[in-house]
């Protein structure tokens, strides 16, 4: 929502595209009064950037904060995203939970997927004949955690600054 409906008059472009989008959203939401059982949901991680008119009663008037997962939540997320992945013996989920404090569920999913890609790359470079030899190691996951750590600026992001 913060990119779709930023506060009007906050500068930016002279084309007034953002202002037009916010105005149209307000018109559409206000026009929904005749419909029954309609719920409009928006998501953002920057509620402070959303136009205040959208946060008034009858529009997006309830703000629910979804906190980062606690240790038990992170453990469940790791279990969900490694369930169908071939983990090597010795992968210590408890240690992974400990070192991922501050990670969102999406970031943990990214860690699991990146670790899987590492294992696949290792399989391809070894020219193994059996797909069953692909195993995601603790090292694969820990390397993925370091690369995806929240707040860490990657070389690609640094170049864009």
C-alpha positions in Angstrom: 0.0 0.0 0.0 2.8 2.4 0.7 4.0 2.3 -2.9 0.5 2.3 -4.4 -0.9 5.0 -2.2 1.7 7.3 -0.6 0.8 10.5 1.2 -0.4 13.1 -1.3 1.7 16.2 -1.5 4.8 14.5 -0.2 6.8 15.7 -3.2 8.1 13.2 -5.7 6.9 13.5 -9.3 5.3 16.5 -11.0 3.0 14.2 -12.9 0.6 13.7 -9.9 0.2 10.0 -10.7 0.4 9.0 -7.0 -2.2 11.7 -6.1 -4.5 10.4 -8.9 -4.2 6.8 -7.7 -4.9 7.7 -4.1 -8.0 9.7 -5.2 -9.2 6.8 -7.4 -8.7 4.4 -4.5 -10.7 6.6 -2.2 -13.5 6.9 -4.8 -13.6 3.1 -5.3 -13.6 2.3 -1.6 -16.2 4.9 -0.8 -18.4 3.5 -3.6 -18.4 0.1 -2.0 -21.1 1.1 0.5 -23.9 -0.6 -1.4 -22.1 -3.9 -1.5 -22.5 -6.3 1.3 -19.8 -8.5 2.9 -16.9 -6.8 1.1 -13.6 -6.6 2.9 -10.7 -4.6 1.5 -7.3 -5.6 2.8 -4.0 -3.9 2.2 -0.5 -4.7 3.4 2.5 -2.6 4.1 5.6 -2.5 6.2 5.5 1.3 6.2 2.1 2.4 7.4 3.6 5.9 8.1 3.9 6.5 4.3 0.3 5.7 3.5 -2.0 8.7 2.8 -4.0 9.5 6.0 -7.3 9.6 4.1 -7.0 5.9 3.5 -6.6 5.2 7.2 -9.9 6.8 8.2 -12.9 4.8 9.5 -14.8 3.0 6.7 -11.6 2.6 4.7 -8.5 0.9 6.0 -9.5 1.7 9.6 -8.0 -1.3 11.4 -4.3 -1.7 11.5 -3.0 -5.1 12.5 0.7 -5.5 13.1 2.1 -8.9 12.3 5.3 -9.2 14.4 8.4 -11.2 13.4 8.1 -14.8 14.4 9.3 -15.9 17.8 11.7 -18.9 18.1 8.8 -21.5 18.0 7.4 -19.7 14.9 10.8 -19.7 13.2 11.2 -23.4 14.0 7.8 -24.2 12.4 8.7 -22.0 9.4 11.9 -23.9 8.9 10.1 -27.2 9.2 7.5 -26.1 6.6 10.1 -25.0 4.1 12.5 -27.9 4.5 9.7 -30.6 4.7 10.1 -31.7 1.1 13.8 -30.8 0.7 16.6 -33.4 1.1 18.4 -32.4 4.3 21.8 -33.9 5.1 22.1 -35.7 8.5 23.3 -33.3 11.1 21.2 -30.3 10.0 20.5 -28.6 13.4 17.2 -26.7 13.1 17.5 -25.5 16.7 20.8 -23.8 15.9 19.2 -22.3 12.7 16.3 -20.9 14.8 18.8 -19.3 17.2 20.8 -17.5 14.5 17.7 -16.3 12.6 16.4 -14.0 15.3 14.9 -10.9 13.5 14.1 -12.9 10.3 10.7 -12.8 8.8 8.9 -15.9 7.5 9.6 -14.8 3.9 13.3 -14.4 4.7 13.5 -17.9 6.2 11.8 -19.2 3.1 14.4 -17.4 1.0 17.2 -19.0 3.2 15.8 -22.5 2.6 15.4 -21.9 -1.2 18.9 -20.4 -1.5 20.4 -23.3 0.5 18.6 -25.8 -1.8 20.1 -24.0 -4.9 23.6 -24.3 -3.3 23.1 -28.1 -2.9 21.9 -28.3 -6.5 24.9 -26.3 -7.8 27.2 -28.7 -5.8 25.5 -31.7 -7.4 25.9 -30.3 -10.9 29.6 -29.5 -10.5 30.3 -33.0 -9.2 28.4 -34.5 -12.1 26.8 -37.0 -9.9 24.6 -39.5 -11.6 22.0 -39.9 -8.8 19.7 -37.1 -7.8 19.4 -38.8 -4.5 22.9 -37.6 -3.7 21.7 -34.0 -3.4 21.7 -33.0 0.2 21.3 -29.6 1.8 23.9 -29.2 4.5 24.1 -27.1 7.6 26.8 -25.1 5.9 24.5 -24.4 2.9 21.8 -23.1 5.2 24.2 -21.0 7.4 25.8 -19.5 4.2 22.3 -18.6 3.0 21.5 -17.0 6.3 24.6 -14.8 6.1 23.8 -13.7 2.6 20.1 -12.9 3.4 20.6 -11.4 6.9 18.0 -8.6 7.3 19.7 -5.1 7.1 22.8 -6.5 5.4 23.6 -4.6 2.2 24.6 -6.9 -0.7 27.3 -5.8 -3.2 24.5 -5.4 -5.8 22.5 -3.1 -3.5 25.6 -1.1 -2.6 26.3 -0.5 -6.3 22.8 0.8 -6.8 23.3 3.4 -4.0 
